[in-house]
Amino acid sequence: MSRPVLSTHVLDTSSGKPAAGLFVELYKKTDSQSSQWTLWHNTMTTNDGRALFPFTNDSMAAGTYKLLFKVGDYYRMLDKETLYPHVEITFSTKDGQHYHIPLLLSPYGYTTYRGS
């Protein structure tokens, strides 16, 4: 079995632990001329803060996608305040490549990068 085309890993830097139970949605841009998005998949991060998406190179074509992390819900579950109701990461893909999109998260800041 080949590895998934897309994965993410969320670390809560305020606790120094993985962000378990964070709801994540994946959207695909309808076309390059449109500002419309289609919900493709939704999932929740595991106990180690990871989420894999069940797409292969055949089922996830090159295009523009976004991950929407439900940060407000996550911090509400932990009884913490946050500035961000959600974090949205938009990225473009090419055929035949793997994309790992990590999120380093705290109630008042976040960062991301292309992982491996």
C-alpha positions in Angstrom: 0.0 0.0 0.0 1.4 3.4 -0.9 1.5 6.2 1.6 -1.4 8.7 1.4 -1.0 11.8 -0.7 -1.9 14.1 2.2 -1.3 14.1 6.0 -1.2 16.5 8.8 0.1 16.6 12.4 -1.0 19.2 15.0 1.1 20.0 18.0 -0.4 22.2 20.8 2.7 24.2 21.8 0.9 25.6 24.8 0.8 22.2 26.4 3.8 20.6 24.6 1.5 17.7 23.5 -0.2 16.5 20.3 -3.6 18.2 19.6 -5.8 15.1 20.0 -9.5 15.4 19.0 -9.1 18.4 16.8 -11.7 18.4 13.9 -10.2 19.0 10.4 -12.0 19.5 7.1 -10.4 19.2 3.7 -11.8 21.3 0.8 -10.9 21.4 -2.9 -11.2 24.5 -5.0 -13.9 24.0 -7.6 -11.7 25.5 -10.4 -9.0 28.1 -10.8 -11.5 30.8 -11.9 -13.9 30.3 -9.0 -13.8 31.2 -5.4 -16.0 28.2 -4.5 -14.8 25.2 -2.5 -16.1 21.6 -2.2 -15.9 19.7 1.1 -13.9 16.6 0.3 -13.3 14.9 3.6 -13.5 15.5 7.4 -11.7 13.8 10.2 -10.4 14.2 13.7 -6.8 14.1 14.9 -5.8 10.9 16.7 -4.2 10.8 20.2 -0.9 11.6 18.6 -2.3 14.7 16.8 -2.2 13.1 13.3 -4.7 12.8 10.5 -4.3 10.9 7.3 -6.6 11.4 4.4 -7.6 8.4 2.3 -6.5 9.6 -1.0 -4.0 8.2 -3.5 -2.3 9.8 -6.4 -5.2 8.5 -8.6 -7.9 10.0 -6.5 -6.4 13.4 -5.5 -5.5 15.3 -8.6 -3.3 18.3 -8.7 -5.1 21.4 -7.6 -5.7 23.9 -4.8 -6.9 22.6 -1.5 -7.4 23.9 2.0 -7.4 22.4 5.5 -9.7 24.0 8.0 -8.8 23.2 11.6 -11.6 23.8 14.1 -9.4 25.5 16.7 -12.1 27.2 18.7 -13.9 23.9 19.3 -10.6 22.2 20.3 -9.7 24.9 22.9 -13.3 25.0 24.2 -13.0 21.2 24.8 -9.9 22.0 26.9 -11.7 24.9 28.7 -9.2 27.4 27.3 -9.7 30.7 25.4 -8.3 31.2 21.9 -8.1 34.1 19.5 -8.8 31.9 16.5 -12.1 30.1 15.9 -10.4 28.2 13.1 -7.1 28.0 11.1 -7.3 27.7 7.4 -4.3 26.6 5.4 -4.5 26.8 1.6 -2.0 25.0 -0.6 -1.4 23.8 -4.2 -0.5 20.3 -5.2 1.2 18.7 -8.1 0.6 15.1 -9.3 2.6 12.3 -7.8 3.8 14.1 -4.7 3.2 13.6 -1.0 2.0 16.6 1.1 2.5 16.7 4.9 1.0 19.9 6.3 1.9 20.3 10.0 0.3 22.9 12.3 2.0 24.2 15.4 -0.7 25.7 17.5 -1.3 27.8 20.6 -4.3 29.7 21.7 -2.8 33.0 20.4 -0.6 31.9 17.5 0.1 29.3 14.9 2.6 28.4 12.2 2.8 25.8 9.4 5.2 24.5 6.9 5.6 21.8 4.3 6.8 18.7 6.2 8.0 15.4 4.8 
